[in-house]
């Protein structure tokens, strides 16, 4: 494997020793490479810069009680844009770039008659516990390591909402199912309406230490 890495015989996504290349096709080790960025903020920022991704650094808010922002960036999306750039961890931003390119856009091409131009989110940073449980552990939202997506808007002005369209046997419903399935390739945890009632109106995506695709 080391020789193959040194000789460049492996595609970037299939090389476990290579750094993530956001412009390369996802491969066997893309998920592993994304997770490696969680512990290497400098490498993460270099990865975004190498791919020409606009992500302005966010001033640190030292962690207090498990909440805060450290090495976060403000990201606005590429072809599909947020209403305004949102603060998120660098690793989450890198995962979102791949999600948009290789899950969101292909899902729209497959199921819809118009491309997605806007992403509707319910936020990233929120100093709280999972499920607002006073005795629970901190949510990944407490460090902006998670984002909740409520819907998407096409170039033609059509809104596709998780609350209204999830589970329907329509192009919109199939689009959302493809988006959820595609997100599981890049994020550590993906939770939607099939998980529980608390996620009935959004898709939760995070880059935390656990793995789930529900």
C-alpha positions in Angstrom: 0.0 0.0 0.0 2.9 2.4 0.9 4.5 1.7 -2.5 1.2 2.2 -4.3 0.8 5.5 -2.5 4.3 6.7 -3.3 4.0 5.7 -7.0 0.6 7.3 -7.4 -1.0 4.1 -8.6 -4.2 4.6 -6.6 -7.0 7.1 -7.2 -7.1 9.7 -4.4 -10.3 8.3 -2.9 -8.9 4.8 -2.8 -5.6 5.7 -1.2 -5.8 5.5 2.6 -2.5 7.3 2.9 -3.5 10.3 0.8 -5.1 13.5 2.0 -8.7 14.2 0.9 -9.0 15.7 -2.6 -12.4 17.4 -2.9 -12.1 17.5 -6.7 -11.5 13.8 -7.0 -14.1 11.2 -7.4 -15.2 9.7 -4.0 -13.6 6.3 -3.3 -13.3 3.5 -0.8 -11.4 5.7 1.7 -13.2 9.1 1.2 -15.2 8.7 4.4 -12.0 7.8 6.4 -10.2 10.8 4.9 -13.1 13.1 5.9 -13.0 11.8 9.4 -9.3 12.4 9.6 -9.9 16.1 9.0 -11.8 16.4 12.3 -8.5 16.2 14.2 -6.4 18.2 11.7 -7.9 21.7 11.2 -4.9 23.0 9.3 -5.1 20.1 6.8 -8.9 20.7 6.6 -8.5 24.3 5.7 -5.8 23.4 3.2 -8.2 20.9 1.6 -10.9 23.5 1.2 -8.5 26.0 -0.2 -7.0 23.5 -2.7 -10.5 22.9 -4.1 -11.2 26.7 -4.4 -13.9 26.5 -1.7 -14.8 29.9 -0.1 -14.9 29.3 3.6 -14.0 32.2 5.9 -12.6 31.4 9.3 -14.9 32.1 12.3 -13.4 33.6 15.5 -13.0 31.0 18.1 -15.4 30.8 21.1 -13.5 28.7 23.7 -15.4 25.7 24.8 -17.4 26.2 28.0 -19.6 23.4 29.3 -19.2 21.5 26.0 -20.3 24.4 23.8 -18.3 26.7 21.6 -16.7 27.2 18.2 -13.1 26.0 17.5 -11.5 26.1 14.1 -14.9 26.7 12.5 -15.6 28.3 9.1 -18.5 30.1 7.5 -19.7 28.3 4.4 -22.4 29.3 1.9 -22.5 26.4 -0.5 -21.5 26.2 -4.2 -24.2 25.9 -6.9 -26.8 25.4 -4.2 -26.6 28.2 -1.7 -27.8 28.8 1.8 -29.8 32.0 2.5 -26.6 33.2 4.1 -23.3 31.5 5.0 -23.5 29.4 8.1 -20.8 28.6 10.7 -19.7 25.0 10.9 -16.7 22.9 11.7 -14.2 22.6 8.8 -14.8 18.9 8.6 -18.5 19.4 8.2 -17.9 21.9 5.5 -15.7 19.5 3.6 -18.3 16.8 3.9 -21.0 19.2 2.7 -19.0 20.0 -0.5 -18.9 16.3 -1.4 -22.5 15.9 -0.4 -23.6 18.7 -2.7 -21.5 17.6 -5.6 -22.1 13.8 -5.4 -25.5 13.5 -3.7 -27.6 16.6 -3.8 -27.0 17.6 -7.4 -27.2 14.1 -8.9 -30.4 13.4 -7.0 -32.0 16.5 -8.5 -30.7 15.6 -12.0 -32.3 12.1 -11.6 -35.7 13.0 -10.1 -36.5 16.7 -10.8 -36.9 18.9 -13.8 -34.9 21.8 -12.4 -31.6 22.1 -10.5 -31.4 23.0 -6.8 -30.3 26.5 -6.2 -31.1 27.1 -2.5 -30.7 25.1 0.6 -33.0 25.8 3.6 -31.3 25.0 6.9 -32.5 25.1 10.5 -29.1 26.1 11.8 -25.8 24.6 12.9 -24.6 26.0 16.3 -26.9 25.5 19.2 -25.6 25.0 22.8 -27.9 22.1 23.9 -28.0 18.4 24.7 -29.3 15.8 22.3 -33.1 15.9 22.2 -32.9 18.8 24.7 -32.5 16.2 27.4 -31.2 17.9 30.6 -29.4 14.8 31.6 -28.1 13.8 28.2 -24.8 14.4 26.4 -24.1 17.4 24.3 -25.4 17.5 20.8 -23.0 17.9 17.9 -24.8 21.2 17.3 -23.1 22.5 20.5 -19.9 22.8 18.5 -21.5 23.5 15.1 -20.5 20.0 14.0 -24.0 19.3 12.7 -26.5 20.9 10.4 -30.3 20.4 10.0 -31.7 20.7 6.5 -35.4 21.5 6.2 -35.8 21.8 2.4 -34.5 22.8 -1.0 -35.6 25.2 -3.7 -35.2 24.7 -7.4 -34.2 27.2 -10.0 -37.9 27.3 -11.1 -39.0 28.3 -7.6 -40.3 25.0 -6.4 -39.8 24.2 -2.7 -39.2 20.6 -1.7 -39.7 20.3 2.1 -38.8 17.3 4.3 -42.0 17.8 6.4 -44.3 17.9 3.4 -42.6 15.6 0.8 -40.8 12.9 2.8 -42.0 9.4 2.1 -44.3 10.4 -0.8 -44.2 8.4 -4.0 -43.5 11.5 -6.1 -40.4 12.9 -7.8 -40.0 15.1 -4.7 -40.2 12.2 -2.3 -37.8 10.1 -4.3 -35.4 13.1 -4.5 -35.4 13.4 -0.7 -34.8 9.7 -0.3 -31.8 9.9 -2.7 -30.5 12.9 -0.8 -30.7 11.1 2.5 -29.0 8.0 1.1 -26.3 10.0 -0.6 -25.6 12.0 2.6 -24.8 8.7 4.4 -21.7 8.4 2.1 -20.1 11.5 3.5 -21.5 12.3 7.0 -20.9 10.3 10.1 -24.5 10.5 11.2 -27.6 11.1 9.1 -31.0 11.2 10.8 -34.4 11.9 9.1 -38.1 11.4 9.6 -37.7 7.6 9.7 -35.6 7.9 12.8 -38.1 9.6 15.1 -40.8 12.3 15.4 -38.2 14.9 16.4 -36.7 14.7 12.9 -40.1 14.8 11.1 -39.2 18.2 9.4 -35.5 17.9 8.7 -32.5 15.9 7.9 -29.8 16.0 10.6 -26.2 15.7 9.3 -23.2 15.6 11.5 -19.5 14.7 11.7 -19.4 13.4 15.3 -17.7 10.3 16.6 -20.6 7.9 16.0 -22.1 6.4 12.9 -25.7 6.1 11.9 -27.9 6.3 8.7 -31.6 6.4 9.6 
